[in-house]
Amino acid sequence: MKGIRHAEVRAKLLSDPLSLLAYEEAHREAELALMLQSIREKAGITRTEIALRMGVTPPVVTRIEQNVIKASIHTLERYASACGSKLDIRAVDL
């Protein structure tokens, strides 16, 4: 049985517009999750401290970080504020 190289499979999958759209969405979600982790680490605070500052429980903060795409803009703004940051959303011309 002959194996298929990852690069070939990836190229074939990403040639489909729906697959490409899903891939780009997953990439944006991962970037946003990394951003949240980064601002928390830069602030030097724990999830528990963020929860106290946001007025929620630590499991809520964990859910925000692990499922960031479902968080509202308001929630993300509160999270950023609890970390001493400000959320800035911009539109970029393509």
C-alpha distances in whole Angstrom, upper triangle without the diagonal:
4,7,10,13,16,18,16,16,20,21,20,21,25,25,26,30,30,27,29,32,30,29,32,34,32,33,36,36,35,37,40,39,39,43,44,43,44,48,48,47,49,52,52,52,50,49,52,54,52,53,57,57,55,57,54,52,50,47,48,47,44,43,44,42,39,39,41,40,42,45,48,49,53,51,49,52,54,51,51,55,55,53,56,54,54,51,51,49,49,48,47,47,44
4,7,10,13,15,13,14,17,18,17,19,22,23,24,28,28,25,26,30,28,27,30,32,30,30,34,34,33,35,38,37,37,40,42,41,42,46,46,45,47,50,50,50,49,48,51,53,51,52,55,56,54,56,53,52,49,46,47,46,43,42,43,40,38,38,39,38,41,44,47,48,51,49,47,50,52,49,49,53,53,51,54,52,52,49,49,47,47,46,44,44,41
4,7,9,12,11,11,14,15,15,17,19,20,22,25,25,22,23,27,25,23,27,29,27,27,31,31,29,31,34,34,33,37,38,37,38,42,42,41,44,46,46,47,45,44,47,49,47,48,52,52,50,53,50,48,45,43,43,42,39,38,39,37,34,34,36,35,37,40,43,44,47,46,43,47,48,45,46,49,49,47,50,48,48,45,45,43,43,42,41,41,38
4,6,9,7,7,10,12,11,13,16,17,18,22,22,19,20,23,22,20,23,26,24,24,28,28,27,29,32,31,31,34,36,35,36,40,40,40,42,45,44,45,43,42,46,48,46,46,50,50,48,51,48,46,44,41,42,41,38,37,37,35,32,32,33,32,35,38,40,41,45,43,41,44,46,43,43,47,47,45,48,45,45,43,42,40,40,39,37,37,34
4,5,5,7,9,10,11,13,14,16,18,21,22,18,19,22,21,19,21,24,22,22,25,26,25,26,30,29,29,32,34,33,34,37,38,37,39,42,42,43,41,40,44,46,44,45,48,48,47,49,46,45,42,40,40,39,36,35,36,33,31,31,32,31,34,36,39,40,43,41,39,42,44,41,41,45,45,43,45,43,43,40,40,38,38,37,35,35,32
4,5,5,6,9,10,11,12,14,16,19,19,16,16,19,18,15,18,20,18,18,22,23,21,23,26,25,25,28,30,29,30,33,34,34,35,38,38,39,38,37,40,42,40,41,45,44,43,45,43,42,39,37,37,35,33,32,32,29,27,27,28,27,30,33,35,36,39,38,35,38,40,37,37,41,41,39,41,39,39,37,36,34,34,33,32,32,29
4,6,5,6,9,10,10,12,15,17,18,15,15,18,18,15,17,20,18,17,21,22,21,22,26,26,25,28,30,30,30,33,35,34,35,38,39,40,39,38,41,43,41,42,45,45,43,46,44,43,40,38,38,36,34,33,33,30,28,28,29,28,31,33,35,36,39,38,35,38,40,38,37,41,41,39,41,39,39,36,35,33,33,32,29,30,26
4,5,5,6,9,10,11,13,16,18,15,15,18,18,16,18,21,20,20,23,25,23,25,28,28,28,31,33,33,33,36,38,37,39,42,42,43,42,41,44,46,43,44,48,48,46,48,46,45,42,40,40,39,36,35,35,33,30,30,31,29,32,35,37,37,41,40,37,40,43,40,40,44,44,42,44,41,41,38,38,35,35,33,31,31,28
4,6,5,6,9,10,12,15,15,12,13,16,16,13,17,19,18,18,21,22,21,23,26,26,26,29,31,31,32,35,36,36,38,40,41,41,40,38,42,44,41,42,46,45,44,46,43,42,40,38,37,36,34,32,32,30,28,27,28,27,29,32,34,35,39,37,35,38,40,38,38,42,42,40,43,40,40,37,36,34,34,32,31,31,27
4,5,5,6,9,10,13,13,10,10,14,13,10,13,16,15,14,18,19,18,20,23,23,23,26,28,28,29,32,33,33,34,37,38,38,37,36,39,41,38,39,43,43,41,43,41,40,38,35,35,34,31,30,30,28,25,25,25,24,27,29,32,32,36,34,32,35,37,35,35,38,39,37,39,37,36,33,33,30,30,29,27,27,24
4,6,5,6,9,12,13,11,10,14,14,12,14,17,17,16,19,21,20,22,25,26,26,28,30,30,31,34,35,35,36,39,40,41,40,39,42,43,41,42,46,45,43,46,43,43,40,38,38,36,34,33,32,30,28,27,28,26,29,31,33,33,37,36,34,37,39,37,36,40,41,39,41,38,38,34,33,31,30,28,26,26,23
4,6,5,7,11,12,10,10,14,14,13,15,18,18,18,21,22,22,24,27,27,28,30,32,33,33,36,38,38,39,42,43,43,42,40,44,45,42,43,47,46,44,47,44,44,42,39,38,37,35,34,33,31,29,28,29,26,29,32,34,35,38,37,35,38,41,38,38,42,43,41,43,40,40,36,35,33,32,30,28,28,24
4,5,6,9,9,6,7,11,11,9,12,15,14,15,18,19,19,21,24,24,25,27,29,30,31,33,35,35,37,39,40,40,39,37,41,42,39,40,44,43,41,43,41,40,38,36,35,34,32,30,30,28,26,25,25,23,26,28,30,31,35,34,32,35,37,35,35,39,40,38,41,38,37,34,33,30,30,28,26,26,23
4,5,7,8,6,5,9,9,8,10,13,13,13,16,18,18,19,22,23,23,25,28,28,29,31,33,34,35,37,38,39,38,36,40,41,38,39,42,42,39,42,40,40,38,35,34,33,31,29,29,27,25,24,24,22,24,27,29,29,33,32,30,33,35,34,33,37,38,36,38,35,34,31,30,27,26,25,23,23,19
4,6,9,8,7,10,12,11,13,15,16,16,19,21,21,22,25,26,27,29,31,32,32,35,37,37,38,41,42,42,41,40,43,44,41,42,46,45,43,45,43,43,41,39,38,37,35,33,32,31,29,27,27,25,27,30,31,32,35,35,33,36,38,37,36,40,41,40,41,38,37,34,32,29,28,26,24,23,20
4,6,5,6,9,10,10,12,14,15,16,18,20,21,23,24,26,27,29,31,32,33,35,36,37,38,41,42,42,41,39,42,44,41,41,45,44,41,44,41,41,40,37,36,35,34,31,31,30,28,26,26,23,25,28,30,30,34,34,32,35,37,36,36,39,40,39,41,38,37,33,32,29,28,26,24,24,20
4,5,5,6,9,10,10,12,14,15,17,18,20,21,23,24,26,27,29,30,31,33,35,36,37,39,41,41,40,38,41,42,39,39,43,42,39,42,39,40,38,36,34,34,32,30,29,28,27,24,24,21,23,26,27,27,31,31,29,32,35,34,33,37,38,37,39,36,34,30,29,26,25,22,21,20,17
4,5,5,6,9,10,11,12,14,15,17,18,20,21,23,24,26,27,29,30,32,33,35,36,38,39,39,38,35,39,40,37,37,41,40,37,39,37,37,36,33,32,31,30,27,26,26,24,22,22,18,20,23,25,26,29,29,27,30,33,32,32,35,36,36,38,35,33,29,28,25,25,22,22,22,19
4,5,5,6,9,10,11,12,14,15,16,18,20,21,23,24,26,27,28,30,32,33,34,36,38,37,36,34,37,39,36,36,40,39,36,39,36,36,35,32,31,30,28,26,25,25,22,21,21,18,20,23,25,26,30,29,27,30,33,31,31,35,36,35,37,34,33,29,28,25,25,23,23,23,20
4,5,5,6,9,10,10,12,14,15,16,18,20,21,23,25,26,27,29,31,31,32,35,36,36,35,33,37,38,35,36,39,38,36,38,36,36,35,32,31,30,28,26,25,24,23,21,20,18,20,23,24,25,29,28,26,29,31,30,30,33,34,33,35,32,31,27,26,23,22,21,19,19,16
4,5,5,6,9,10,11,12,14,15,17,18,20,21,23,25,26,27,29,30,31,33,35,35,34,32,35,36,33,33,37,36,33,36,33,34,33,30,29,28,27,24,23,22,21,19,18,15,17,20,21,22,25,25,23,26,29,27,27,31,32,31,33,30,28,25,24,20,20,18,17,18,15
4,5,5,6,9,10,11,12,14,15,17,18,20,21,23,24,26,27,29,30,32,33,33,32,29,33,34,31,31,35,34,31,34,31,31,30,28,26,25,24,21,21,20,18,16,16,13,15,18,20,21,24,24,22,25,28,26,26,30,31,30,32,29,28,24,24,21,21,20,20,21,18
4,5,5,6,9,10,11,12,14,15,17,18,20,21,22,25,26,27,28,30,32,32,31,29,32,33,30,31,35,34,32,34,32,32,30,28,27,25,24,22,21,20,18,16,16,14,17,20,21,22,26,25,22,26,28,26,26,30,30,29,31,28,27,24,24,21,21,20,19,20,18
4,5,5,6,9,10,11,12,14,15,16,19,20,21,23,25,26,27,29,30,30,30,28,31,32,29,30,34,32,30,33,31,31,30,28,26,25,24,22,20,19,18,16,15,13,16,18,20,20,23,23,20,23,26,24,24,27,29,27,29,26,25,21,20,18,18,16,15,17,14
4,5,5,6,9,10,11,12,14,15,17,19,20,21,23,24,26,27,29,28,28,26,29,30,27,27,31,30,27,30,28,28,27,25,23,22,21,19,17,16,15,13,12,9,12,15,16,17,20,20,18,20,23,21,21,25,26,25,27,24,23,19,19,16,17,16,16,18,16
4,5,5,6,9,10,11,12,14,16,17,18,20,21,23,24,26,27,27,26,24,27,28,25,26,30,29,27,29,27,27,25,23,22,20,19,17,16,14,13,11,11,9,12,15,17,18,21,20,18,21,23,21,21,25,26,24,27,24,23,20,20,18,19,19,19,21,19
4,5,5,6,9,10,11,12,14,15,16,19,20,21,22,24,26,26,25,24,27,28,25,26,30,29,27,30,28,28,26,24,23,21,20,19,17,15,14,13,12,11,15,16,18,18,22,21,18,21,23,21,20,24,25,23,25,23,22,19,19,17,17,17,17,19,17
4,5,5,6,9,10,10,13,14,15,17,19,20,21,23,24,24,24,22,26,26,23,24,28,26,24,27,26,26,24,23,21,19,19,17,15,14,14,12,10,9,13,14,15,15,18,17,15,17,20,18,17,21,22,21,23,20,19,16,15,13,14,14,14,16,16
4,5,5,6,9,10,11,12,14,16,17,18,20,21,23,22,21,19,23,24,21,21,25,24,22,25,23,23,21,20,18,16,15,14,12,10,10,9,7,6,10,11,13,14,17,15,13,16,18,16,16,20,21,19,22,19,19,15,16,14,16,16,17,20,19
4,5,5,6,9,10,11,12,14,16,16,18,20,21,21,20,19,22,23,20,22,25,24,23,25,23,23,21,20,19,16,15,14,13,10,10,10,9,9,13,13,16,16,19,17,15,18,19,17,17,20,21,19,22,19,19,17,17,16,18,19,19,22,21
4,5,5,6,9,10,10,12,14,15,16,18,20,20,20,19,23,23,20,22,25,24,22,25,24,24,22,21,20,17,16,16,14,11,12,12,10,10,14,14,16,15,18,17,14,16,18,16,15,19,19,17,19,17,17,14,14,14,15,16,16,19,19
4,5,5,6,9,10,11,12,14,15,17,18,18,18,17,20,20,17,19,22,21,19,22,21,21,19,19,17,14,14,14,11,9,10,10,7,8,11,11,13,12,15,13,10,13,15,12,12,16,16,15,17,14,14,11,12,11,14,15,16,19,20
4,5,5,6,9,10,11,12,14,16,17,16,15,14,17,18,15,17,20,19,18,21,19,19,17,16,15,12,11,11,9,6,7,8,6,8,11,11,14,14,16,13,11,14,15,12,12,16,16,14,17,15,15,13,15,15,17,19,20,23,23
4,5,5,6,9,10,10,12,14,15,15,15,14,18,19,16,18,21,20,20,23,21,21,18,18,17,14,13,14,12,9,10,12,10,12,15,14,17,16,18,16,13,15,17,13,13,16,16,14,17,15,16,14,15,16,18,20,20,23,23
4,5,5,6,9,10,10,12,14,15,15,14,18,18,15,17,20,19,18,21,20,21,19,19,17,14,14,15,12,10,12,13,10,12,15,14,15,14,16,14,11,13,14,11,10,13,14,12,14,11,12,10,12,13,15,17,18,22,22
4,5,5,6,9,10,11,12,12,12,11,14,14,11,14,17,15,14,18,17,17,15,15,14,11,11,12,9,7,10,11,9,12,14,12,14,13,14,12,9,11,11,8,8,11,11,9,12,10,11,10,13,14,17,19,21,24,25
4,6,5,6,9,10,11,10,10,10,14,14,12,14,17,16,16,19,18,17,14,15,15,11,11,13,11,7,10,12,11,14,16,15,17,16,18,15,12,14,14,11,10,14,13,10,13,12,14,14,16,17,20,23,23,27,27
4,5,5,6,8,10,11,12,12,16,15,13,16,19,18,18,21,20,20,18,19,18,14,14,16,14,11,14,16,14,16,19,17,19,18,19,17,14,15,15,12,11,14,13,10,12,11,13,13,15,17,19,22,22,26,26
4,5,5,6,9,9,11,12,15,13,11,15,16,15,15,18,18,19,17,18,17,13,15,16,14,12,15,16,14,17,19,16,18,16,17,15,12,12,13,9,7,10,10,6,8,7,10,10,13,15,18,21,22,26,27
4,5,5,6,6,7,8,11,10,8,12,14,12,13,16,16,16,14,15,15,11,12,15,12,10,14,16,14,17,19,16,18,17,17,15,12,13,12,9,8,10,9,6,9,9,12,13,16,18,21,24,26,29,30
4,5,5,6,8,10,13,12,11,15,16,15,17,20,19,19,16,18,18,14,14,17,15,13,15,18,17,20,22,20,21,21,21,18,16,17,16,13,12,14,12,9,11,12,15,16,18,21,23,26,27,31,31
4,5,8,11,13,15,14,13,16,18,16,18,21,21,21,19,21,20,17,17,20,18,15,18,21,18,22,23,21,22,21,21,19,16,16,16,13,11,13,12,8,9,10,13,15,17,20,22,25,26,30,31
4,6,9,11,13,11,10,14,15,13,15,18,18,19,17,19,19,15,17,19,17,15,19,21,19,22,23,21,22,20,20,18,15,15,14,12,10,11,9,6,7,9,12,14,17,20,23,26,27,31,33
4,7,10,12,10,10,14,15,14,16,19,19,19,16,19,19,15,16,19,18,16,19,22,20,24,25,22,24,23,22,20,18,18,17,14,13,14,11,8,10,12,16,18,21,23,26,30,31,34,35
4,7,8,6,7,10,11,11,13,15,15,15,12,15,16,12,14,17,16,14,17,20,18,22,23,20,22,21,20,18,16,17,15,12,12,12,9,7,10,12,16,17,21,23,27,30,31,35,36
4,5,5,6,9,10,11,12,14,13,12,9,12,13,10,11,14,14,12,15,18,17,21,21,19,21,21,20,17,16,17,15,12,13,14,11,10,13,15,18,19,22,24,28,31,32,36,37
4,5,5,6,9,10,10,12,10,9,6,9,9,6,7,11,10,9,12,15,14,18,18,16,18,19,18,14,14,15,13,10,12,13,10,10,14,15,17,18,21,23,27,30,31,35,36
4,5,5,6,9,10,10,9,7,5,9,10,8,9,13,13,13,15,17,17,21,20,18,20,21,19,16,16,17,14,12,14,15,11,12,15,17,19,20,24,26,29,32,34,38,39
4,5,5,6,9,10,10,10,8,12,12,10,12,15,14,14,17,19,18,22,22,19,20,20,19,16,16,16,13,11,13,12,8,9,12,15,17,19,22,25,28,31,33,37,38
4,5,5,6,8,8,9,8,11,10,7,10,13,11,11,15,16,15,19,18,15,17,17,15,12,12,12,9,7,9,9,6,7,10,12,14,15,19,21,25,28,30,34,35
4,5,5,6,5,5,5,8,7,6,9,11,11,12,15,16,15,19,18,15,16,17,15,12,13,13,10,9,12,12,8,10,13,15,17,17,21,23,27,30,32,36,37
4,5,5,6,7,8,12,11,10,13,15,14,16,18,20,19,22,21,18,19,19,17,14,15,15,12,11,13,12,9,11,14,16,18,19,23,25,29,32,34,38,39
4,6,8,10,11,14,12,11,14,16,14,16,19,20,18,21,21,17,17,17,15,12,13,12,9,9,11,9,6,9,10,13,14,16,20,22,26,29,32,35,37
4,6,9,10,12,10,9,13,14,12,14,17,17,16,18,17,14,14,14,11,9,11,10,6,7,10,9,6,10,12,13,14,15,18,20,24,27,30,33,35
4,7,10,12,10,10,14,15,14,16,19,19,18,21,19,16,16,17,14,11,14,14,10,10,14,12,10,13,15,17,18,18,22,24,27,30,33,37,38
4,7,8,6,8,11,11,11,14,16,16,16,19,17,14,15,16,14,11,13,14,11,11,14,14,11,14,17,18,19,19,23,24,28,30,33,36,38
4,6,5,7,9,10,11,13,15,16,16,19,17,15,17,19,17,13,15,17,14,13,16,16,13,16,19,20,21,21,25,26,30,32,35,38,39
4,5,5,6,9,10,11,12,14,15,18,17,15,17,19,18,14,15,17,14,12,15,16,13,14,18,19,21,21,24,25,29,32,34,37,38
4,5,5,6,9,10,10,12,13,16,15,14,17,19,18,14,15,18,16,13,17,18,16,17,20,21,22,22,25,26,29,32,34,37,37
4,5,5,6,9,10,10,11,14,12,11,13,15,14,11,12,15,12,11,15,16,14,15,19,19,20,19,22,23,26,29,31,34,35
4,5,5,6,9,10,10,13,13,10,13,14,14,10,10,13,11,8,12,13,11,12,15,16,17,16,20,21,24,27,29,32,33
4,5,5,6,8,10,13,13,12,15,17,17,13,13,16,14,11,14,16,14,14,18,18,20,19,22,22,26,28,30,33,33
4,5,5,6,8,10,9,9,12,15,15,12,12,15,14,12,15,17,16,16,20,20,20,19,21,21,25,26,28,32,32
4,6,5,5,8,8,6,9,11,12,8,8,12,11,9,12,14,13,14,17,16,16,15,18,18,21,23,25,28,29
4,6,5,9,10,9,12,13,14,11,10,13,13,10,12,15,14,13,17,16,16,15,18,18,21,23,25,28,28
4,6,9,10,10,14,16,17,14,13,16,16,13,15,18,17,17,20,19,20,18,20,20,23,25,26,29,29
4,6,6,7,11,13,15,12,12,15,16,13,16,19,18,18,21,20,20,17,19,19,21,23,24,27,27
4,5,5,9,10,12,10,8,12,13,11,13,16,16,16,19,17,16,14,16,15,18,19,21,24,24
4,6,8,10,13,11,10,14,15,14,15,18,19,19,21,19,18,15,16,14,17,17,19,22,22
4,6,9,12,10,10,14,15,14,16,18,19,20,22,20,19,16,18,16,19,20,22,25,25
4,7,8,6,7,10,11,10,12,15,15,16,19,17,16,13,15,14,17,19,21,25,25
4,5,5,6,9,10,11,12,14,15,17,19,17,15,12,14,13,16,17,20,23,25
4,5,5,6,9,10,10,12,14,15,16,14,12,9,10,9,13,15,18,21,23
4,5,5,6,9,10,10,12,14,15,14,11,9,12,12,15,18,21,24,26
4,5,5,6,9,10,11,13,14,13,12,10,13,13,17,20,23,26,27
4,5,5,6,8,10,11,12,11,9,7,10,11,14,17,20,23,25
4,5,5,6,9,10,10,9,7,5,9,10,14,17,20,23,25
4,5,5,6,9,10,9,9,9,12,14,18,21,24,27,29
4,5,5,6,9,8,9,9,13,14,18,21,23,27,29
4,5,5,6,5,5,6,10,12,16,19,21,25,27
4,5,5,5,6,8,11,14,18,21,24,27,29
4,6,7,9,11,15,17,21,24,27,30,32
4,5,9,11,14,17,20,24,25,29,31
4,7,10,13,17,20,23,25,29,31
4,7,9,13,16,20,21,25,27
4,6,10,13,17,19,22,25
4,7,10,13,16,20,22
4,6,10,12,16,19
4,7,10,13,16
4,6,10,13
4,7,9
4,6
4
